[in-house]
C-alpha cells in the first residue's frame, strides 16, 4: 500500500466489499439451484428453489431493516441522551455530523466502563450512535473525534445496511443448507423423483452430491466472507474518518488506547460484536473466537493510518504488546 491516500483506500475497500457481497449472492444462487435440482430432478424445480431462497432472504431482511436498530440498542442497554446530560459528546457528534454532511443522529450512552462505541440504523436519516461511559471517561476530545468520525462514516457509507444485506444472505444460506441436509437425512421423496427422471439419473446423482457438498461447505464459506466484508468496512470507515476529521492521529491513539484497555464490555455478544468500533470481546475471554473475528487486527488498522500521515509503522515491541492485549 506504499504511497496510498485515504481516497485510494476508500476506493479499494468499497470495491472489495462489493466483490465479496457478489460472491455470497452467487453462492446462495448456486446452493438454491443445486438443492432444487437434487430434490426435483428438474431444471424448472431448481429455478423455483432458487426463487424460494431469494424470497426467504427478502422476508428476513425486511424484519431486520425496520426493527434491527431498536433491538440492538435495547439489547445493549443504550439510553438516549441530550445536551444537558452529555454536552461534550453531543457537541462532538454534531461537529462530526456536519463534517460528514449527514443529519444529526440520535445519541445514546451505555453505562459500562469498557471504552467502545457503535452506530446503527438503516440510513443517515434513521441513524443512532451509542458510546459507553468508559469511552467518555478515558478518551480526550481528539480521540473522541476519531471514534465518532469512524462511527458516522459507517452511517454515511451505509455500512449498516450493507452488512445487513450480507448478514441476511449468510443466514439464508445457513437455513437452506440445514433444511436440505435434514431433508436428505430423512430421505424425503428423493427416490421417487429419480425414478421419474428416466435417462437423467446419472446427472441427478451428480447434482445430489454437489448439493450435499455445497450444503456443508457453503455456510462456512459464507461466514468467512461475512467476516471479510466486516473487516473491509472497518478499513473503509477508518479511511473515511480521516477524511472527516483531517486527523489520523486522534483515531490512531483511540485505537491503541481502547485495545489496550482490560475492561470487558458485558453487554456485547457474538451477534452484536461486529457493530463496535473495536472488537468488544477480548482475546482472553471464553467467548472469544479468533477464527471468525469481525474486526481487522488493531496493528494493521494503526499502520494504515500511519501510512496516511506519513509516519513509520509500529515497532516490533508495539506490535507484540497490542497483539497480546487485543
C-alpha positions in Angstrom: 0.0 0.0 0.0 3.0 2.3 -0.4 2.1 5.8 -1.2 -1.7 5.3 -1.0 -4.0 8.1 0.2 -7.3 7.7 2.0 -9.0 8.1 -1.3 -7.2 5.1 -2.6 -8.1 3.1 0.5 -11.7 4.1 0.3 -12.0 3.1 -3.4 -10.2 -0.2 -2.8 -12.3 -1.2 0.3 -15.6 -0.3 -1.5 -14.5 -2.4 -4.4 -13.5 -5.4 -2.3 -16.7 -5.2 -0.2 -18.9 -5.3 -3.3 -17.0 -8.2 -4.8 -17.3 -10.2 -1.6 -21.1 -9.5 -1.4 -21.5 -10.6 -5.0 -19.7 -13.9 -4.1 -22.3 -14.5 -1.3 -25.1 -13.8 -3.8 -23.7 -16.3 -6.3 -23.1 -18.8 -3.5 -26.8 -18.6 -2.5 -27.9 -18.9 -6.1 -25.7 -22.0 -6.7 -26.9 -23.6 -3.5 -30.5 -23.0 -4.3 -30.2 -24.3 -7.8 -28.3 -27.4 -6.8 -30.7 -28.2 -4.0 -33.7 -27.7 -6.2 -32.3 -30.0 -8.9 -31.3 -32.6 -6.4 -34.8 -32.7 -4.9 -36.9 -32.4 -8.0 -34.6 -33.7 -10.7 -35.9 -30.9 -13.0 -34.3 -27.6 -14.0 -37.5 -25.8 -13.5 -37.7 -27.1 -10.0 -34.2 -25.9 -9.4 -35.1 -22.4 -10.6 -38.1 -22.5 -8.3 -35.9 -23.4 -5.3 -33.6 -20.5 -6.1 -36.6 -18.2 -6.1 -37.7 -19.6 -2.7 -34.2 -18.9 -1.3 -34.3 -15.3 -2.5 -37.8 -14.8 -1.1 -36.6 -16.1 2.3 -33.8 -13.6 2.2 -36.2 -10.7 1.4 -38.5 -11.6 4.3 -35.7 -11.8 6.7 -34.2 -8.5 5.6 -37.5 -6.6 5.9 -37.8 -7.5 9.6 -34.2 -6.6 10.3 -34.4 -3.4 8.2 -37.2 -1.8 10.1 -36.6 -3.1 13.7 -33.0 -4.2 13.8 -31.6 -1.0 15.2 -34.0 -0.8 18.1 -33.4 -4.4 19.1 -29.6 -3.8 19.1 -30.0 -0.6 21.2 -32.3 -2.3 23.7 -30.0 -5.4 24.0 -27.0 -3.1 24.6 -28.8 -1.1 27.4 -28.3 2.1 25.5 -30.1 5.2 26.8 -31.0 8.3 24.8 -29.2 11.5 26.0 -29.4 15.2 25.2 -27.3 18.3 25.5 -27.9 18.6 29.2 -26.9 15.0 30.0 -23.8 14.8 27.7 -22.8 18.3 26.4 -19.3 17.4 25.1 -20.5 14.2 23.5 -23.4 16.0 21.7 -21.0 18.8 20.6 -18.5 16.3 19.1 -21.3 14.3 17.4 -22.8 17.4 15.9 -19.4 18.6 14.8 -18.6 15.3 13.0 -22.1 15.1 11.5 -21.6 18.5 9.9 -18.2 17.4 8.6 -19.6 14.2 7.2 -22.6 16.1 5.7 -25.2 13.8 7.3 -28.2 14.6 9.6 -27.5 14.6 13.4 -28.1 11.1 14.6 -29.7 10.1 17.9 -27.1 9.8 20.6 -27.2 7.1 23.3 -24.9 6.2 26.2 -24.2 2.7 27.5 -23.4 2.5 31.3 -20.2 0.4 31.0 -16.6 1.2 32.0 -15.2 -0.6 28.9 -14.5 2.1 26.2 -16.3 1.4 22.9 -19.0 2.7 20.6 -21.2 1.6 17.7 -23.6 3.1 15.1 -26.8 1.5 13.9 -29.8 2.4 11.7 -30.9 1.8 8.2 -29.8 5.1 6.7 -28.4 8.5 7.7 -31.9 9.8 8.4 -32.7 7.0 10.8 -29.3 6.6 12.5 -28.2 6.2 16.1 -24.8 6.2 17.7 -24.1 4.7 21.1 -21.0 5.2 23.2 -20.0 3.8 26.6 -19.4 5.8 29.7 -15.9 4.3 29.7 -15.2 5.9 26.3 -16.2 9.3 27.6 -14.1 9.0 30.7 -10.9 7.5 29.1 -10.6 9.4 25.8 -9.6 13.0 25.3 -11.6 15.2 22.8 -9.2 14.5 19.8 -9.5 10.7 20.4 -13.3 11.0 20.8 -13.5 12.9 17.5 -11.7 10.0 15.8 -14.1 7.4 17.2 -17.2 9.4 16.4 -15.8 10.2 12.9 -15.3 6.5 12.4 -18.9 5.6 13.5 -20.5 8.4 11.5 -18.5 7.2 8.5 -20.3 3.8 8.9 -23.6 5.8 8.7 -22.5 7.9 5.7 -21.2 4.8 3.9 -24.4 2.9 4.6 -22.3 0.1 6.2 -25.1 -0.9 8.5 -27.4 -1.5 5.5 -24.6 -3.2 3.6 -23.8 -5.5 6.5 -27.4 -6.3 7.0 -27.8 -7.5 3.4 -24.7 -9.7 3.6 -25.9 -11.0 7.0 -29.3 -11.9 5.7 -27.8 -13.7 2.7 -25.5 -15.6 5.0 -28.5 -16.5 7.2 -30.4 -17.6 4.2 -27.6 -19.9 3.1 -27.4 -21.5 6.6 -31.2 -22.1 6.7 -31.3 -23.5 3.2 -28.4 -25.8 3.9 -29.9 -27.0 7.2 -33.2 -27.7 5.5 -31.6 -29.7 2.7 -29.4 -31.8 5.0 -32.3 -32.6 7.2 -34.4 -33.5 4.2 -31.7 -35.7 2.8 -31.2 -37.4 6.1 -34.8 -38.4 6.3 -35.0 -39.3 2.6 -37.9 -37.0 1.7 -39.0 -38.4 -1.6 -35.7 -38.5 -3.4 -36.1 -41.9 -4.8 -39.5 -41.2 -6.4 -38.2 -38.1 -8.2 -35.2 -40.1 -9.5 -37.5 -42.9 -10.8 -39.5 -40.3 -12.8 -36.3 -38.8 -14.2 -35.7 -41.6 -16.7 -32.4 -41.2 -18.5 -31.1 -38.3 -16.4 -30.3 -40.4 -13.4 -26.6 -40.1 -13.7 -26.6 -36.3 -13.8 -29.2 -36.3 -10.9 -26.8 -38.3 -8.7 -24.0 -35.8 -9.5 -26.3 -32.9 -8.6 -27.2 -34.6 -5.4 -23.6 -34.9 -4.4 -22.9 -31.3 -5.4 -25.9 -30.2 -3.3 -24.7 -32.1 -0.2 -21.2 -30.8 -0.5 -22.4 -27.2 -1.0 -24.8 -27.6 1.9 -21.9 -28.5 4.2 -19.3 -26.0 2.9 -21.4 -23.0 1.8 -22.4 -21.8 5.3 -18.7 -22.0 6.4 -17.6 -20.1 3.2 -20.4 -17.5 3.6 -19.4 -16.9 7.2 -15.8 -16.3 6.3 -17.0 -13.9 3.5 -19.2 -12.1 6.0 -16.2 -11.6 8.3 -14.1 -10.4 5.4 -16.8 -7.9 4.4 -17.0 -6.6 8.0 -13.2 -6.1 8.0 -13.3 -4.3 4.7 -16.0 -1.9 6.0 -13.9 -1.2 9.1 -10.9 -0.2 7.0 -13.3 1.9 4.9 -14.6 3.7 8.0 -11.1 4.3 9.3 -10.2 5.9 5.9 -13.4 7.9 5.8 -12.9 9.1 9.4 -9.5 10.6 8.3 -11.4 12.4 5.6 -13.9 13.7 8.1 -11.6 14.7 10.9 -8.5 15.5 8.8 -6.5 14.0 11.6 -5.4 10.3 11.6 -3.5 10.8 14.9 -6.6 11.0 17.1 -8.1 7.9 15.6 -4.8 6.1 15.9 -4.4 6.9 19.6 -8.1 5.9 20.3 -7.4 2.5 18.6 -4.3 1.9 20.7 -6.0 3.1 24.0 -9.2 1.1 23.6 -7.4 -2.1 22.5 -5.1 -1.9 25.5 -7.9 -1.4 28.0 -8.5 -4.5 30.0 -12.2 -3.8 30.8 -14.8 -6.3 29.4 -17.9 -5.0 27.7 -20.5 -7.1 29.3 -23.4 -6.2 27.1 -21.7 -7.2 23.9 -22.2 -10.6 22.3 -21.4 -12.6 19.2 -24.5 -11.2 17.4 -23.6 -7.5 18.0 -19.7 -7.5 18.2 -19.3 -6.6 14.5 -21.0 -3.3 15.2 -18.5 -1.9 17.6 -15.5 0.4 17.0 -13.1 -2.3 18.1 -13.9 -5.9 18.9 -15.6 -5.8 22.3 -14.9 -9.4 23.1 -11.3 -9.6 24.4 -8.9 -12.3 23.4 -8.7 -13.7 26.9 -12.5 -14.3 27.2 -14.0 -17.7 26.8 -16.4 -16.3 24.3 -13.6 -15.0 22.0 -13.2 -16.6 18.6 -10.1 -15.6 16.5 -11.3 -17.8 13.6 -14.4 -15.6 13.0 -13.1 -12.3 14.1 -15.2 -9.4 12.8 -12.5 -6.7 13.1 -9.1 -6.3 11.4 -6.1 -6.5 13.7 -5.5 -3.3 15.5 -1.9 -3.3 14.4 -3.0 -3.3 10.7 -5.5 -0.5 11.3 -2.9 1.7 13.0 -0.3 1.0 10.4 -2.7 2.0 7.6 -3.4 5.3 9.5 0.3 5.9 10.0 0.8 5.4 6.3 -1.8 8.1 5.5 0.0 10.5 7.8 3.4 9.6 6.5 4.6 8.1 9.8 6.6 4.9 10.4 4.9 1.6 11.1 4.6 0.3 14.7 7.7 -1.1 16.2 8.1 -4.8 16.9 7.6 -4.1 20.6 4.4 -2.2 20.0 3.1 -4.9 17.7 3.8 -7.6 20.3 2.0 -5.6 23.0 -1.1 -4.8 21.0 -1.4 -8.3 19.6 -1.3 -9.7 23.1 -3.9 -7.3 24.5 -6.3 -7.3 21.6 
